[in-house]
Amino acid sequence: MINIEALFKISYGLYIVCSGDKTKGNGYVSNTVFQVTAKPARFATCCNKNNYTSELINKYGCFSVSVLHKESSSEIFARFGYKSGKDFDKMESMQLKYGETGVPIVMNETIAFLEFKVVQTIDLGTHLMYIGDLVQSVIIDETKEPITYLYYREVKKGVAPPNAPTYIDKSKHETKVVESTQAKYKCNACGYIYDESEEGVKFSDLLDDWVCPLCGAEKEDFMEV
């Protein structure tokens, strides 16, 4: 027996993990950044093999971690969590700093950042785990609290994107018993609800380039509720 709610009792933070250099960079929202040793100070993070950022980490051998705060905007999660860097420049218009390794560091919504040089890569099947030596760590704002995945789920009503290590396909655990001619769809990034009965247009009839009116997440980032 697997109770998926038990999985949500494991504590996570939420971060933006980036790699690349001044000419090319990308990042993604991660809730798997954790310290593995103290001497030397080493951290690990996991990245889906399909993520564009994994290509950059493999190429450049370094990554940065931006620690987000509780009041971080829905737009930051939509940009880095629900859009692909393969067809969208996530770094455009962002406040960036470049670390000692040359890696880009996102400063938007950031209260601290860390920079790492990869020393080991472990193949986990769908994901790669990168273990890195800490190069530098800086506090930007001591007045704000870091956001946790629990807070993101319960207060901001967000869920993990499909490529996240913690993503759970509830359709495999739940059976839909109620069918309706008018449905509601929820934005996985910001929690916005598209109600067909109020909008007068079926969600499936919306144009493919339609985006969430609140955070700009794409149509494919909505789920029926």
Secondary structure, 3 states (H helix, E strand, C coil): CCCHHHHCCCCCECEEEEEECCCCEEEEEECCEEEEECCCCEEEEEEECCCHHHHHHHHHCEEEEEEEECCCCHHHHHHHHCCCCCCCCCCCCCCEEECCCCCEEECCCEEEEEEEEEEEEEECCCEEEEEEEEEEEEECCCCCCECEHHHHHHCCCCCCCCCCCCCCCHHHCCCCCCCCCCCEEEECCCCCEEEHHHHCCCHHHCCCCCECCCCCCEHHHEEEC
